[in-house]
Every structure is written in structure tokens, then in C-alpha cells.
Amino acid sequence: MSNETIYVPEFVLQCAIEKDKITFTIVALAFMYVGTILGNLLVIVVIILNPHLQTPMFYYIFTLAVIDVVNSTNLIPRILAILVFNDNVVPYGPCLFQLSIVYHLGLTESFLFPVMACDRYLAVVYPLRYPSIVTSKTVGLSILFVNILAAATLVPYMVFARELSFCRSNVLPYCFCDFVTMIHISCTSDPRHLALLSSTTIITGFGGMGICLLSYTRIVLAALKISSVEGKKKALSTTVTHLLVVSLFYIPLMISYILPGLGVQVSAEAYNVLVIIAILVPPMMNPIIYSFRNKEIKGSIYRLWTGKRVDPSHH
């Protein structure tokens, strides 16, 4: 293409995946998608059907499951269409829409994890005051707040994305529409663009992880005071698994989004792997970590499959 600045009507998504790894990637993505959808939809249905699960903690789990279903559906079918059918052309408008969904849900989840960690902190450290502090209204307002905060953080990204012009190429070496790769192929060289990405990622990433670590540290200290060995093991096991899934979400995103803003080039394949791990692996693990290890959820799933009804006089 010439060096004349143009606004492209469409982008070509070119997944930077080696040919000998494409079949494995297709199978892995299909498995992840099926696991993510089945696991999270089961959690959503069980929480809706069982009134006993309509409590603050499960409202957060419900919200996380909805985010994971929407985000995975926004990404994985499109990636599979590229890899299987070579359907790699996406119009400019839908590309920006996909980008906005990915970033909004990613930001919402990055704010939701610390809120959920604080919820568990209050439940463990202040069990007697917890019911008066964390009510259904409090949970509803906090979920609304994290969505508004995510939308507000997203606004400058969308403004900058609309400013980009393209004179060299409209090929994005990535599996879905992404802000960083759009900047790299654009002719608009403005340091504000990548600086915005690095700064917001540093604030949300380190801030979110920091709050999670502080909350779970306090939970561990409280768990160590539990007299029973079984109680200690359960609390420590829960903390470790929660921190694992939180780390899988934050760390790859922080590496892939902070480095470009600092001028460090990351290969397209490495970038693909990092962001796919961060965006697509946690949604598959969240139902296992946050829900299926929970006694109430397991009991509700059992009753759902066996058709046994819950006696409303027992909780």
C-alpha cells in the first residue's frame, strides 16, 4: 500500500501461530470453549434456580460467570473461524466493537477480583459484622460501580482507536482485534497511545493484585488461628487456588500490555500466547476454583441432576 494516510474499511486478522501447532491450537480452543460455556452456564443456572444461593458471595460468582461466558463467546468462535475456515476479514466497525467488549470485560474482571477478595476477607476476619456490611444492595452497587469504572477507563482507548489511520497495512498479526496491534500497524505515531495502555495496566494490574494479596494474606493469618487442622488446610487450599487463577489473569496481561508501552518489542506469537492465557484460561478455571469446590454449589448441582427438590425449611 502507498504511504498516503487512509482509513481502512476492514482488517485482516492473521493469527501468528506456527503451522505445525494449528491443529493443537484448534483442539485446545474448542475444548476450552466447551468447558468454559458448560461450567459457567451450570453455575449461572444453579444460582438462579436455588434461592439459598442468592447471597452476596454467589452474586459475585454469578457476575464472574456471566463475564466469562460473554468474553469467551466474543473471542473463541471468531478465532476458530480464522484457524479452521481462514475467515480472517473483519469490518472496521465490528473490529472496534470486539475490541471494546474484550477491554471492557477485562477491566471489569480486573476490578471484580479485588472486590471478591475483599468480600472473602470481611467474611473470614469479621464474620459477625459481615451480614450488616455486605448486603445484596452493597453487592449490586459494587458490581454496577466496577462496570462504570471499566467503561470510564475504556473511553480514552476508543477515542485513540478512532484517531488511528493506516497507510502501510490493514493486517493485524493477531487472533482478534486488539489495541496494541492496531497501534503497531498504524501510521499514527503518538506516544500517548501506548503510554495509556501501560499506565492503566500498571494501575489496575498492580493495584488489583496488591489488594488480592493483602486480602488473602489476612485470610491466611486468620486461618492459622483456626484450631482444627482440617480447617487450616481448607482455608489455605482455597487461598492458594484463588491466587493461582488471579495470577493467571493479571501476570500475562501485565507482561503483554506494559512492555510495549515501555518500548520493549514482544513477538506476535509470544503476545498471542500471553493474552490468550490471560483471557481464555481463567474463564475455564473460574467455575472449578470459585464454584465447584463450594459445598452449596455442589449440593445444588447434585439436586439439579437428580431432580431432588430442596426443602425450603432447611438451609
N, C-alpha and C positions, 0 to 999 in steps of 0.2 A: 504494500500500500504506500501511497505518497506521504510526504511529511505534512500535507495540508491537514489542519485540525478538522475532524468530523465527529458527529455524534452518531454512534452506530445503532442500527435498529435491532441488532441481536448479538448474542455472544455464542462462541463455540466452546463447550466445556470439554477439555482434553485431560482426562484422568491420567496423572503421571504415575502409572502403575506398570511395572515390567510385565512383558507378555507372558512369561512363564509363571507369573503369580496371579494372573487374571482369574483363572478358574477357581483357585483357592479363595480369592477375594470375593467372588460371586457367591460361593457356597457359604463363606463365613458371614457375609452381609445378610443373606437370606435367613440363615439360622438366627442371627442376632435380631432381625426384624420380627420373625415369628415369635421368638422368645420374649422380646420386649412387648409386643402387642398382647399376646396371651396373658403374660404375667401382670401387666399393668391394668388391662381391662378386667381381669379377675378381681384385682384389688378394688377397682372402681365399683364394680357390680356388688361385691360383698359389703362394702361400706354403705352403699345406697340402700341395700336390702335389709341390713341389720341396724335397727335403731340404737342398739347398745354401742355400736362403733361410731356413732355420730357425736364424738367428743373432740376437744381441741387437738389432741395429738393426731387423731385419724383424719381430721380436716386437712392438716398439713400433708399427711401421707397421700390423701386423695388429690390434693393440688399438685404434688410432685408427680403422681401417676398420670394426671391429665397432661402436664407439660411434656412428659416423656413420650406419651402416645403421639401427641401433635408434632413434636420435634422429629421423632423417628419417621413418621409418615411424610413429613415435609422433605426429608433427605433421602432415606434409603431407596424407596421405589424409583426416584429420579436417577440415583447413582447406578442402580441395577439396569435401568433402561439404557444408560450410556454404555455400560460394560457388555450387556447381552445383545442389544439391538443397534448399538452405535448411534442412538438417538441423542446427539450431543448439541443440537442447536436450540437455544432458548431465547425468546424475545427479550428486549431490554426491560420492559415493564415487569413481566413475571420474574426476571432475574433479580431485580431490586426487591420485589415482594418476597422472594425466597430468602434473600439476604436479611431483610428486616425481620422475618419470622425467626430465623436462626439466632440473630443477635438479641432480639427481644426476649426469647425464651431462655437463651444462655445467660443473659443478665438477670432475668427473673430468678432462675435457678441459683445463680451465684449469690443473690441476696436471700433466697429462701433457706439455703443450707445453714447460714449463721442463725437465722430466726429459729429453725428447728433445733439447733444445738442449744440455744438459749432456753427454749421450751423444756428440753430434757434436763438442763441444768436446774431450772426452777423446780421441776417435778422431783428431782433427786435431793437437792440441797434444802429446799423449802417446801417439803411435802404438805405441811398443814396450811400454808398460805397459798399454795398453788391454785386451788379451785377459785379463790377470790381474785387472784391476779390474772390468771389465764382463763378467760370465758370465751364462749362462742363469738361474742361481739368483738373481743380483743383479737381473736384469730382472724375473723373476717376483715377487720380493719388492717391488720398486718399484711394479709395476702393482697388486699387492694393497694396498700402502700408500696409493697415491693414491685407490683406491676406498674404503678405510676412512676416509681423511681427508675425502673428499667426503660419505660417509654421516654422519659425525660433524658436519660443517658443516650438513648438511641437517636434522638433528634439531630445532633450535630453530625453523626455518621451519615444520615440520609441526606442532609444538606450538602456535605462534602461529596458524597457519591454522585449527586446530581450535577456537581460542578465539574466532574471529571470529563475530559474529552479524549478521543482516541485517534491517533494518526498513523500508528505503526501496525497495530494488530487488534483484532477483537477475539483472540483465542485466549481463554483462561486456562492455564495449565493445572486445573484443579477439578475435583469431582462435583462441586456445586458452586453457586455464585458466592463470592467471598470478597470482602472489602480490601484485604491486603493484596490479593492477586489483581484486582481491578486497578489499584494504585500502581502496581508494578508495570502493567501494560499500557497505562495511560500516558498522555503527553503532558499532563498537568503536574509539574514538579513543585509541589508546595509542602514544605516540611511539617506544616500543621497537621496534615492528614495522618501520617504515621505517628507523630507525637501524640495526637489524640488517642490513638489506639493503645500506645504504650502506657500513657498516663492513666487512662481509665482501667486498663488491665492490672496495673500495679496497685491502684487504689482498691478495686473490687477483689482482686486475687489475694493480695497480702492481707487486706482488711478482712475479707471473708474467712480465709484460712486461719488468721490470727484469732478471730472470735471463736471459731470452731475449736481450735486447740485449747484456748483458755477455758471454754465451757467444759470440754471433755476432761481437761486436767482436774478441774474442780470435781467433776463427777467421779473420776478415779480416786481422788483423795477421800471423797465421801464413801466410796465403795470399800476402801481399805478399812474403814471403821466398822463395816458390817461384820458381825460375829461369825456368821456361817461361812465356811469355805466355799460352798456351792453358790452363795450369794455373791461373793467376791469374784468367782470365776465367771458368772453370768454377766456381771457389770463390766468386767474387764474385756470379755469377749465381745460384748455389744459395742463398747467404745472403740476397740481395735478395728472391727469391721466397718463401723461408721466412718472412722478416719481414713480407712482404705479407699472407700468409694468417693469420699470428699477429695482425697489426694488425686485419684484418677481423673476427677473432673477439673480441678484447679491447675495442677502442675503442668500437664501437656499444653493447656491453653496459655498459661503464663509464658512458657518457653516459646511457643509459636507466635504469640502476639507481641511480646515485649522485645524480642531480639530484632525483628525488622525495624522497629522504631528506633533502636539503638545503632542501626546501620549494619547489623550482622545478617548476612545472607543465609537463609535456610533452603536446602534443596527442595524442589517441588515434591519429591517422593517423601522426604522426611516430614515436610509440612503436612502432606496428606495424612500420613500415619498418625502424627501427633494430634491433629484436630479430630480425626475420626475416632481415635481412642477416647478423647475427652468428651465428644458429643454423643457418640453412639454406644460406648461400652457401659457407662453409668446407668442409662435408662434400662438396660437389660438386667443390671445387678440390683438396682434400687428396690424392686419388689422382693427380692430374696433377702436383702440386708434389712430393709425397714419394715417389711410386712410379713413374709412367710415364716420368719423366726418368732413372730409375735403369737402368743397363746390365743388371744381373742380372734385374730385373723384366721389362724389355723382351724380353730373350732368352727368359725363361720363358714369356711370353705368346705369343711367336712359335712356340715349340715346342709349346705347348698347341694353338694353332690349326692348325699344320701337321701335328701328330701325330708329330713327330720326338722321339725319346726322348733323354734326357740320358745321356751316357756317364759312369758313376759314377767312372771313373778320371781324368776331367778336371774341374776345378773352376776 
